[in-house]
């Protein structure tokens, strides 16, 4: 029983898996934030372009 507890205490594979999971979660949060920011900027650009195209026909 003592040998089992010693080997269990030295086993760090679970801690390593948790660390990798936290790193992956952090990277996912950064990616989601970047995609939302780019999406908002693209939406604004497309709206500006659509307004400019719609405004061209009015002056004729």
PDB file of N, CA, C, O and CB in Angstrom:
ATOM      1  N   UNK A   1       0.832  -1.199   0.000  1.00  0.00           N
ATOM      2  CA  UNK A   1       0.000   0.000   0.000  1.00  0.00           C
ATOM      3  C   UNK A   1       0.868   1.251   0.000  1.00  0.00           C
ATOM      4  O   UNK A   1       0.537   2.226  -0.674  1.00  0.00           O
ATOM      5  CB  UNK A   1      -0.942   0.005   1.212  1.00  0.00           C
ATOM      6  N   UNK A   2       1.954   1.242   0.730  1.00  0.00           N
ATOM      7  CA  UNK A   2       2.849   2.391   0.783  1.00  0.00           C
ATOM      8  C   UNK A   2       3.493   2.669  -0.565  1.00  0.00           C
ATOM      9  O   UNK A   2       3.663   3.824  -0.954  1.00  0.00           O
ATOM     10  CB  UNK A   2       3.921   2.171   1.828  1.00  0.00           C
ATOM     11  N   UNK A   3       3.852   1.603  -1.279  1.00  0.00           N
ATOM     12  CA  UNK A   3       4.456   1.766  -2.603  1.00  0.00           C
ATOM     13  C   UNK A   3       3.457   2.388  -3.573  1.00  0.00           C
ATOM     14  O   UNK A   3       3.822   3.220  -4.403  1.00  0.00           O
ATOM     15  CB  UNK A   3       4.951   0.410  -3.146  1.00  0.00           C
ATOM     16  N   UNK A   4       2.195   1.981  -3.463  1.00  0.00           N
ATOM     17  CA  UNK A   4       1.151   2.544  -4.326  1.00  0.00           C
ATOM     18  C   UNK A   4       0.994   4.043  -4.087  1.00  0.00           C
ATOM     19  O   UNK A   4       0.871   4.812  -5.040  1.00  0.00           O
ATOM     20  CB  UNK A   4      -0.190   1.829  -4.085  1.00  0.00           C
ATOM     21  N   UNK A   5       0.997   4.462  -2.827  1.00  0.00           N
ATOM     22  CA  UNK A   5       0.850   5.876  -2.511  1.00  0.00           C
ATOM     23  C   UNK A   5       2.037   6.687  -3.013  1.00  0.00           C
ATOM     24  O   UNK A   5       1.872   7.811  -3.487  1.00  0.00           O
ATOM     25  CB  UNK A   5       0.687   6.066  -1.013  1.00  0.00           C
ATOM     26  N   UNK A   6       3.249   6.108  -2.906  1.00  0.00           N
ATOM     27  CA  UNK A   6       4.435   6.811  -3.404  1.00  0.00           C
ATOM     28  C   UNK A   6       4.365   6.988  -4.917  1.00  0.00           C
ATOM     29  O   UNK A   6       4.654   8.068  -5.431  1.00  0.00           O
ATOM     30  CB  UNK A   6       5.716   6.050  -3.019  1.00  0.00           C
ATOM     31  N   UNK A   7       3.985   5.936  -5.627  1.00  0.00           N
ATOM     32  CA  UNK A   7       3.902   6.040  -7.082  1.00  0.00           C
ATOM     33  C   UNK A   7       2.761   6.970  -7.489  1.00  0.00           C
ATOM     34  O   UNK A   7       2.865   7.675  -8.492  1.00  0.00           O
ATOM     35  CB  UNK A   7       3.709   4.649  -7.713  1.00  0.00           C
ATOM     36  N   UNK A   8       1.665   6.975  -6.712  1.00  0.00           N
ATOM     37  CA  UNK A   8       0.547   7.864  -7.010  1.00  0.00           C
ATOM     38  C   UNK A   8       0.950   9.322  -6.809  1.00  0.00           C
ATOM     39  O   UNK A   8       0.542  10.185  -7.586  1.00  0.00           O
ATOM     40  CB  UNK A   8      -0.663   7.520  -6.128  1.00  0.00           C
ATOM     41  N   UNK A   9       1.732   9.603  -5.794  1.00  0.00           N
ATOM     42  CA  UNK A   9       2.173  10.968  -5.514  1.00  0.00           C
ATOM     43  C   UNK A   9       3.137  11.468  -6.589  1.00  0.00           C
ATOM     44  O   UNK A   9       3.156  12.657  -6.905  1.00  0.00           O
ATOM     45  CB  UNK A   9       2.838  11.039  -4.136  1.00  0.00           C
ATOM     46  N   UNK A  10       3.938  10.554  -7.150  1.00  0.00           N
ATOM     47  CA  UNK A  10       4.902  10.951  -8.172  1.00  0.00           C
ATOM     48  C   UNK A  10       4.270  11.076  -9.557  1.00  0.00           C
ATOM     49  O   UNK A  10       4.850  11.704 -10.442  1.00  0.00           O
ATOM     50  CB  UNK A  10       6.038   9.954  -8.221  1.00  0.00           C
ATOM     51  N   UNK A  11       3.106  10.497  -9.753  1.00  0.00           N
ATOM     52  CA  UNK A  11       2.446  10.514 -11.057  1.00  0.00           C
ATOM     53  C   UNK A  11       1.905  11.915 -11.327  1.00  0.00           C
ATOM     54  O   UNK A  11       1.005  12.378 -10.626  1.00  0.00           O
ATOM     55  CB  UNK A  11       1.303   9.460 -11.118  1.00  0.00           C
ATOM     56  N   UNK A  12       2.447  12.590 -12.339  1.00  0.00           N
ATOM     57  CA  UNK A  12       2.037  13.948 -12.664  1.00  0.00           C
ATOM     58  C   UNK A  12       1.289  14.025 -13.995  1.00  0.00           C
ATOM     59  O   UNK A  12       1.085  15.120 -14.518  1.00  0.00           O
ATOM     60  CB  UNK A  12       3.248  14.854 -12.703  1.00  0.00           C
ATOM     61  N   UNK A  13       0.886  12.907 -14.541  1.00  0.00           N
ATOM     62  CA  UNK A  13       0.224  12.935 -15.850  1.00  0.00           C
ATOM     63  C   UNK A  13      -1.122  13.648 -15.777  1.00  0.00           C
ATOM     64  O   UNK A  13      -1.508  14.328 -16.728  1.00  0.00           O
ATOM     65  CB  UNK A  13       0.031  11.512 -16.379  1.00  0.00           C
ATOM     66  N   UNK A  14      -1.832  13.506 -14.684  1.00  0.00           N
ATOM     67  CA  UNK A  14      -3.111  14.200 -14.531  1.00  0.00           C
ATOM     68  C   UNK A  14      -2.926  15.702 -14.466  1.00  0.00           C
ATOM     69  O   UNK A  14      -3.686  16.454 -15.077  1.00  0.00           O
ATOM     70  CB  UNK A  14      -3.830  13.717 -13.283  1.00  0.00           C
ATOM     71  N   UNK A  15      -1.910  16.145 -13.723  1.00  0.00           N
ATOM     72  CA  UNK A  15      -1.626  17.577 -13.623  1.00  0.00           C
ATOM     73  C   UNK A  15      -1.213  18.129 -14.977  1.00  0.00           C
ATOM     74  O   UNK A  15      -1.594  19.243 -15.338  1.00  0.00           O
ATOM     75  CB  UNK A  15      -0.526  17.845 -12.581  1.00  0.00           C
ATOM     76  N   UNK A  16      -0.440  17.359 -15.724  1.00  0.00           N
ATOM     77  CA  UNK A  16      -0.014  17.804 -17.051  1.00  0.00           C
ATOM     78  C   UNK A  16      -1.210  17.923 -17.980  1.00  0.00           C
ATOM     79  O   UNK A  16      -1.298  18.873 -18.757  1.00  0.00           O
ATOM     80  CB  UNK A  16       1.023  16.838 -17.641  1.00  0.00           C
ATOM     81  N   UNK A  17      -2.119  16.980 -17.911  1.00  0.00           N
ATOM     82  CA  UNK A  17      -3.314  17.039 -18.758  1.00  0.00           C
ATOM     83  C   UNK A  17      -4.155  18.262 -18.413  1.00  0.00           C
ATOM     84  O   UNK A  17      -4.697  18.910 -19.308  1.00  0.00           O
ATOM     85  CB  UNK A  17      -4.152  15.756 -18.603  1.00  0.00           C
ATOM     86  N   UNK A  18      -4.269  18.581 -17.145  1.00  0.00           N
ATOM     87  CA  UNK A  18      -5.024  19.764 -16.733  1.00  0.00           C
ATOM     88  C   UNK A  18      -4.345  21.028 -17.241  1.00  0.00           C
ATOM     89  O   UNK A  18      -5.019  21.952 -17.696  1.00  0.00           O
ATOM     90  CB  UNK A  18      -5.167  19.814 -15.199  1.00  0.00           C
ATOM     91  N   UNK A  19      -3.022  21.080 -17.169  1.00  0.00           N
ATOM     92  CA  UNK A  19      -2.290  22.243 -17.669  1.00  0.00           C
ATOM     93  C   UNK A  19      -2.513  22.423 -19.169  1.00  0.00           C
ATOM     94  O   UNK A  19      -2.748  23.537 -19.637  1.00  0.00           O
ATOM     95  CB  UNK A  19      -0.790  22.102 -17.371  1.00  0.00           C
ATOM     96  N   UNK A  20      -2.439  21.333 -19.912  1.00  0.00           N
ATOM     97  CA  UNK A  20      -2.688  21.424 -21.350  1.00  0.00           C
ATOM     98  C   UNK A  20      -4.119  21.868 -21.626  1.00  0.00           C
ATOM     99  O   UNK A  20      -4.363  22.635 -22.557  1.00  0.00           O
ATOM    100  CB  UNK A  20      -2.412  20.077 -22.028  1.00  0.00           C
ATOM    101  N   UNK A  21      -5.049  21.397 -20.838  1.00  0.00           N
ATOM    102  CA  UNK A  21      -6.444  21.815 -20.999  1.00  0.00           C
ATOM    103  C   UNK A  21      -6.624  23.301 -20.741  1.00  0.00           C
ATOM    104  O   UNK A  21      -7.357  23.973 -21.468  1.00  0.00           O
ATOM    105  CB  UNK A  21      -7.341  21.022 -20.065  1.00  0.00           C
ATOM    106  N   UNK A  22      -5.960  23.822 -19.711  1.00  0.00           N
ATOM    107  CA  UNK A  22      -6.049  25.255 -19.416  1.00  0.00           C
ATOM    108  C   UNK A  22      -5.407  26.084 -20.521  1.00  0.00           C
ATOM    109  O   UNK A  22      -5.925  27.142 -20.880  1.00  0.00           O
ATOM    110  CB  UNK A  22      -5.382  25.567 -18.071  1.00  0.00           C
ATOM    111  N   UNK A  23      -4.295  25.622 -21.059  1.00  0.00           N
ATOM    112  CA  UNK A  23      -3.645  26.328 -22.166  1.00  0.00           C
ATOM    113  C   UNK A  23      -4.567  26.348 -23.389  1.00  0.00           C
ATOM    114  O   UNK A  23      -4.728  27.382 -24.037  1.00  0.00           O
ATOM    115  CB  UNK A  23      -2.286  25.659 -22.520  1.00  0.00           C
ATOM    116  N   UNK A  24      -5.162  25.206 -23.695  1.00  0.00           N
ATOM    117  CA  UNK A  24      -6.076  25.128 -24.838  1.00  0.00           C
ATOM    118  C   UNK A  24      -7.285  26.043 -24.637  1.00  0.00           C
ATOM    119  O   UNK A  24      -7.736  26.688 -25.584  1.00  0.00           O
ATOM    120  CB  UNK A  24      -6.542  23.676 -25.055  1.00  0.00           C
ATOM    121  N   UNK A  25      -7.808  26.104 -23.424  1.00  0.00           N
ATOM    122  CA  UNK A  25      -8.947  26.970 -23.145  1.00  0.00           C
ATOM    123  C   UNK A  25      -8.552  28.439 -23.315  1.00  0.00           C
ATOM    124  O   UNK A  25      -9.327  29.229 -23.853  1.00  0.00           O
ATOM    125  CB  UNK A  25      -9.484  26.717 -21.720  1.00  0.00           C
ATOM    126  N   UNK A  26      -7.368  28.805 -22.867  1.00  0.00           N
ATOM    127  CA  UNK A  26      -6.895  30.178 -23.034  1.00  0.00           C
ATOM    128  C   UNK A  26      -6.735  30.554 -24.488  1.00  0.00           C
ATOM    129  O   UNK A  26      -7.118  31.650 -24.899  1.00  0.00           O
ATOM    130  CB  UNK A  26      -5.587  30.369 -22.319  1.00  0.00           C
ATOM    131  N   UNK A  27      -6.174  29.653 -25.267  1.00  0.00           N
ATOM    132  CA  UNK A  27      -6.008  29.903 -26.695  1.00  0.00           C
ATOM    133  C   UNK A  27      -7.379  30.033 -27.367  1.00  0.00           C
ATOM    134  O   UNK A  27      -7.564  30.884 -28.237  1.00  0.00           O
ATOM    135  CB  UNK A  27      -5.183  28.770 -27.356  1.00  0.00           C
ATOM    136  N   UNK A  28      -8.328  29.200 -26.970  1.00  0.00           N
ATOM    137  CA  UNK A  28      -9.678  29.266 -27.551  1.00  0.00           C
ATOM    138  C   UNK A  28     -10.333  30.607 -27.241  1.00  0.00           C
ATOM    139  O   UNK A  28     -11.006  31.174 -28.102  1.00  0.00           O
ATOM    140  CB  UNK A  28     -10.556  28.113 -27.018  1.00  0.00           C
ATOM    141  N   UNK A  29     -10.148  31.121 -26.034  1.00  0.00           N
ATOM    142  CA  UNK A  29     -10.737  32.414 -25.667  1.00  0.00           C
ATOM    143  C   UNK A  29     -10.147  33.522 -26.533  1.00  0.00           C
ATOM    144  O   UNK A  29     -10.874  34.400 -26.998  1.00  0.00           O
ATOM    145  CB  UNK A  29     -10.501  32.720 -24.166  1.00  0.00           C
ATOM    146  N   UNK A  30      -8.833  33.489 -26.751  1.00  0.00           N
ATOM    147  CA  UNK A  30      -8.184  34.500 -27.588  1.00  0.00           C
ATOM    148  C   UNK A  30      -8.697  34.413 -29.027  1.00  0.00           C
ATOM    149  O   UNK A  30      -8.971  35.438 -29.652  1.00  0.00           O
ATOM    150  CB  UNK A  30      -6.649  34.327 -27.555  1.00  0.00           C
ATOM    151  N   UNK A  31      -8.826  33.203 -29.547  1.00  0.00           N
ATOM    152  CA  UNK A  31      -9.310  33.033 -30.921  1.00  0.00           C
ATOM    153  C   UNK A  31     -10.747  33.531 -31.055  1.00  0.00           C
ATOM    154  O   UNK A  31     -11.076  34.211 -32.027  1.00  0.00           O
ATOM    155  CB  UNK A  31      -9.220  31.554 -31.345  1.00  0.00           C
ATOM    156  N   UNK A  32     -11.593  33.206 -30.104  1.00  0.00           N
ATOM    157  CA  UNK A  32     -12.990  33.651 -30.148  1.00  0.00           C
ATOM    158  C   UNK A  32     -13.067  35.170 -30.111  1.00  0.00           C
ATOM    159  O   UNK A  32     -13.844  35.772 -30.853  1.00  0.00           O
ATOM    160  CB  UNK A  32     -13.789  33.051 -28.976  1.00  0.00           C
ATOM    161  N   UNK A  33     -12.273  35.788 -29.259  1.00  0.00           N
ATOM    162  CA  UNK A  33     -12.256  37.246 -29.198  1.00  0.00           C
ATOM    163  C   UNK A  33     -11.794  37.871 -30.497  1.00  0.00           C
ATOM    164  O   UNK A  33     -12.369  38.860 -30.951  1.00  0.00           O
ATOM    165  CB  UNK A  33     -11.369  37.708 -28.074  1.00  0.00           C
ATOM    166  N   UNK A  34     -10.766  37.305 -31.099  1.00  0.00           N
ATOM    167  CA  UNK A  34     -10.255  37.843 -32.365  1.00  0.00           C
ATOM    168  C   UNK A  34     -11.276  37.688 -33.480  1.00  0.00           C
ATOM    169  O   UNK A  34     -11.461  38.606 -34.279  1.00  0.00           O
ATOM    170  CB  UNK A  34      -8.949  37.146 -32.756  1.00  0.00           C
ATOM    171  N   UNK A  35     -11.939  36.545 -33.545  1.00  0.00           N
ATOM    172  CA  UNK A  35     -12.940  36.313 -34.591  1.00  0.00           C
ATOM    173  C   UNK A  35     -14.117  37.266 -34.418  1.00  0.00           C
ATOM    174  O   UNK A  35     -14.642  37.776 -35.408  1.00  0.00           O
ATOM    175  CB  UNK A  35     -13.431  34.848 -34.562  1.00  0.00           C
ATOM    176  N   UNK A  36     -14.538  37.515 -33.194  1.00  0.00           N
ATOM    177  CA  UNK A  36     -15.642  38.444 -32.972  1.00  0.00           C
ATOM    178  C   UNK A  36     -15.243  39.860 -33.363  1.00  0.00           C
ATOM    179  O   UNK A  36     -16.047  40.587 -33.947  1.00  0.00           O
ATOM    180  CB  UNK A  36     -16.090  38.407 -31.508  1.00  0.00           C
ATOM    181  N   UNK A  37     -14.024  40.259 -33.054  1.00  0.00           N
ATOM    182  CA  UNK A  37     -13.556  41.596 -33.415  1.00  0.00           C
ATOM    183  C   UNK A  37     -13.478  41.758 -34.926  1.00  0.00           C
ATOM    184  O   UNK A  37     -13.912  42.775 -35.467  1.00  0.00           O
ATOM    185  CB  UNK A  37     -12.189  41.872 -32.787  1.00  0.00           C
ATOM    186  N   UNK A  38     -12.930  40.770 -35.602  1.00  0.00           N
ATOM    187  CA  UNK A  38     -12.838  40.821 -37.061  1.00  0.00           C
ATOM    188  C   UNK A  38     -14.232  40.818 -37.677  1.00  0.00           C
ATOM    189  O   UNK A  38     -14.485  41.539 -38.642  1.00  0.00           O
ATOM    190  CB  UNK A  38     -12.012  39.632 -37.597  1.00  0.00           C
ATOM    191  N   UNK A  39     -15.123  40.025 -37.134  1.00  0.00           N
ATOM    192  CA  UNK A  39     -16.490  39.970 -37.645  1.00  0.00           C
ATOM    193  C   UNK A  39     -17.198  41.306 -37.511  1.00  0.00           C
ATOM    194  O   UNK A  39     -17.905  41.726 -38.426  1.00  0.00           O
ATOM    195  CB  UNK A  39     -17.276  38.898 -36.921  1.00  0.00           C
ATOM    196  N   UNK A  40     -17.017  41.978 -36.381  1.00  0.00           N
ATOM    197  CA  UNK A  40     -17.631  43.291 -36.170  1.00  0.00           C
ATOM    198  C   UNK A  40     -17.065  44.305 -37.153  1.00  0.00           C
ATOM    199  O   UNK A  40     -17.807  45.098 -37.733  1.00  0.00           O
ATOM    200  CB  UNK A  40     -17.408  43.771 -34.723  1.00  0.00           C
ATOM    201  N   UNK A  41     -15.748  44.277 -37.340  1.00  0.00           N
ATOM    202  CA  UNK A  41     -15.132  45.210 -38.285  1.00  0.00           C
ATOM    203  C   UNK A  41     -15.588  44.937 -39.717  1.00  0.00           C
ATOM    204  O   UNK A  41     -15.831  45.875 -40.476  1.00  0.00           O
ATOM    205  CB  UNK A  41     -13.607  45.122 -38.199  1.00  0.00           C
ATOM    206  N   UNK A  42     -15.705  43.673 -40.088  1.00  0.00           N
ATOM    207  CA  UNK A  42     -16.186  43.337 -41.434  1.00  0.00           C
ATOM    208  C   UNK A  42     -17.629  43.787 -41.631  1.00  0.00           C
ATOM    209  O   UNK A  42     -17.990  44.284 -42.697  1.00  0.00           O
ATOM    210  CB  UNK A  42     -16.069  41.826 -41.682  1.00  0.00           C
ATOM    211  N   UNK A  43     -18.441  43.613 -40.612  1.00  0.00           N
ATOM    212  CA  UNK A  43     -19.832  44.028 -40.687  1.00  0.00           C
ATOM    213  C   UNK A  43     -19.915  45.538 -40.924  1.00  0.00           C
ATOM    214  O   UNK A  43     -20.706  45.995 -41.748  1.00  0.00           O
ATOM    215  CB  UNK A  43     -20.587  43.635 -39.398  1.00  0.00           C
ATOM    216  N   UNK A  44     -19.108  46.302 -40.210  1.00  0.00           N
ATOM    217  CA  UNK A  44     -19.084  47.751 -40.390  1.00  0.00           C
ATOM    218  C   UNK A  44     -18.632  48.121 -41.800  1.00  0.00           C
ATOM    219  O   UNK A  44     -19.214  49.005 -42.430  1.00  0.00           O
ATOM    220  CB  UNK A  44     -18.163  48.402 -39.353  1.00  0.00           C
ATOM    221  N   UNK A  45     -17.601  47.448 -42.291  1.00  0.00           N
ATOM    222  CA  UNK A  45     -17.106  47.727 -43.640  1.00  0.00           C
ATOM    223  C   UNK A  45     -18.170  47.425 -44.694  1.00  0.00           C
ATOM    224  O   UNK A  45     -18.384  48.227 -45.604  1.00  0.00           O
ATOM    225  CB  UNK A  45     -15.840  46.909 -43.921  1.00  0.00           C
ATOM    226  N   UNK A  46     -18.827  46.295 -44.583  1.00  0.00           N
ATOM    227  CA  UNK A  46     -19.857  45.930 -45.553  1.00  0.00           C
ATOM    228  C   UNK A  46     -21.036  46.904 -45.504  1.00  0.00           C
ATOM    229  O   UNK A  46     -21.609  47.237 -46.541  1.00  0.00           O
ATOM    230  CB  UNK A  46     -20.345  44.501 -45.295  1.00  0.00           C
ATOM    231  N   UNK A  47     -21.396  47.356 -44.313  1.00  0.00           N
ATOM    232  CA  UNK A  47     -22.480  48.331 -44.203  1.00  0.00           C
ATOM    233  C   UNK A  47     -22.085  49.657 -44.849  1.00  0.00           C
ATOM    234  O   UNK A  47     -22.907  50.290 -45.512  1.00  0.00           O
ATOM    235  CB  UNK A  47     -22.858  48.551 -42.730  1.00  0.00           C
ATOM    236  N   UNK A  48     -20.840  50.081 -44.663  1.00  0.00           N
ATOM    237  CA  UNK A  48     -20.360  51.310 -45.293  1.00  0.00           C
ATOM    238  C   UNK A  48     -20.370  51.184 -46.818  1.00  0.00           C
ATOM    239  O   UNK A  48     -20.773  52.109 -47.524  1.00  0.00           O
ATOM    240  CB  UNK A  48     -18.944  51.647 -44.798  1.00  0.00           C
ATOM    241  N   UNK A  49     -19.927  50.039 -47.311  1.00  0.00           N
ATOM    242  CA  UNK A  49     -19.912  49.811 -48.762  1.00  0.00           C
ATOM    243  C   UNK A  49     -21.332  49.782 -49.305  1.00  0.00           C
ATOM    244  O   UNK A  49     -21.600  50.374 -50.351  1.00  0.00           O
ATOM    245  CB  UNK A  49     -19.183  48.492 -49.103  1.00  0.00           C
ATOM    246  N   UNK A  50     -22.244  49.112 -48.621  1.00  0.00           N
ATOM    247  CA  UNK A  50     -23.637  49.048 -49.070  1.00  0.00           C
ATOM    248  C   UNK A  50     -24.264  50.443 -49.076  1.00  0.00           C
ATOM    249  O   UNK A  50     -25.025  50.774 -49.986  1.00  0.00           O
ATOM    250  CB  UNK A  50     -24.454  48.098 -48.166  1.00  0.00           C
ATOM    251  N   UNK A  51     -23.955  51.252 -48.080  1.00  0.00           N
ATOM    252  CA  UNK A  51     -24.498  52.618 -48.027  1.00  0.00           C
ATOM    253  C   UNK A  51     -23.929  53.456 -49.171  1.00  0.00           C
ATOM    254  O   UNK A  51     -24.642  54.259 -49.773  1.00  0.00           O
ATOM    255  CB  UNK A  51     -24.178  53.285 -46.659  1.00  0.00           C
ATOM    256  N   UNK A  52     -22.646  53.267 -49.467  1.00  0.00           N
ATOM    257  CA  UNK A  52     -22.032  54.027 -50.560  1.00  0.00           C
ATOM    258  C   UNK A  52     -22.630  53.623 -51.891  1.00  0.00           C
ATOM    259  O   UNK A  52     -22.873  54.478 -52.743  1.00  0.00           O
ATOM    260  CB  UNK A  52     -20.514  53.819 -50.582  1.00  0.00           C
ATOM    261  N   UNK A  53     -22.869  52.347 -52.085  1.00  0.00           N
ATOM    262  CA  UNK A  53     -23.465  51.868 -53.342  1.00  0.00           C
ATOM    263  C   UNK A  53     -24.898  52.382 -53.449  1.00  0.00           C
ATOM    264  O   UNK A  53     -25.314  52.817 -54.523  1.00  0.00           O
ATOM    265  CB  UNK A  53     -23.435  50.305 -53.421  1.00  0.00           C
ATOM    266  N   UNK A  54     -25.647  52.340 -52.374  1.00  0.00           N
ATOM    267  CA  UNK A  54     -27.035  52.814 -52.381  1.00  0.00           C
ATOM    268  C   UNK A  54     -27.088  54.320 -52.626  1.00  0.00           C
ATOM    269  O   UNK A  54     -28.032  54.811 -53.245  1.00  0.00           O
ATOM    270  CB  UNK A  54     -27.732  52.468 -51.049  1.00  0.00           C
ATOM    271  N   UNK A  55     -26.095  55.050 -52.154  1.00  0.00           N
ATOM    272  CA  UNK A  55     -26.069  56.503 -52.321  1.00  0.00           C
ATOM    273  C   UNK A  55     -25.687  56.940 -53.704  1.00  0.00           C
ATOM    274  O   UNK A  55     -25.995  58.071 -54.080  1.00  0.00           O
ATOM    275  CB  UNK A  55     -25.133  57.108 -51.351  1.00  0.00           C
ATOM    276  N   UNK A  56     -25.028  56.103 -54.492  1.00  0.00           N
ATOM    277  CA  UNK A  56     -24.586  56.470 -55.828  1.00  0.00           C
ATOM    278  C   UNK A  56     -25.770  56.693 -56.763  1.00  0.00           C
ATOM    279  O   UNK A  56     -25.714  57.588 -57.607  1.00  0.00           O
ATOM    280  CB  UNK A  56     -23.670  55.395 -56.392  1.00  0.00           C
ATOM    281  N   UNK A  57     -26.816  55.924 -56.641  1.00  0.00           N
ATOM    282  CA  UNK A  57     -27.959  56.015 -57.550  1.00  0.00           C
ATOM    283  C   UNK A  57     -28.834  57.222 -57.285  1.00  0.00           C
ATOM    284  O   UNK A  57     -29.636  57.582 -58.147  1.00  0.00           O
ATOM    285  CB  UNK A  57     -28.788  54.774 -57.451  1.00  0.00           C
ATOM    286  N   UNK A  58     -28.719  57.857 -56.145  1.00  0.00           N
ATOM    287  CA  UNK A  58     -29.606  58.958 -55.787  1.00  0.00           C
ATOM    288  C   UNK A  58     -29.270  60.249 -56.528  1.00  0.00           C
ATOM    289  O   UNK A  58     -30.165  61.049 -56.800  1.00  0.00           O
ATOM    290  CB  UNK A  58     -29.547  59.196 -54.301  1.00  0.00           C
ATOM    291  N   UNK A  59     -28.010  60.466 -56.854  1.00  0.00           N
ATOM    292  CA  UNK A  59     -27.614  61.723 -57.459  1.00  0.00           C
ATOM    293  C   UNK A  59     -27.917  61.807 -58.945  1.00  0.00           C
ATOM    294  O   UNK A  59     -27.752  62.883 -59.520  1.00  0.00           O
ATOM    295  CB  UNK A  59     -26.166  61.943 -57.239  1.00  0.00           C
ATOM    296  N   UNK A  60     -28.333  60.779 -59.578  1.00  0.00           N
ATOM    297  CA  UNK A  60     -28.537  60.775 -61.025  1.00  0.00           C
ATOM    298  C   UNK A  60     -29.865  61.284 -61.428  1.00  0.00           C
ATOM    299  O   UNK A  60     -30.171  61.336 -62.619  1.00  0.00           O
ATOM    300  CB  UNK A  60     -28.366  59.425 -61.567  1.00  0.00           C
TER     301      UNK A  60
END
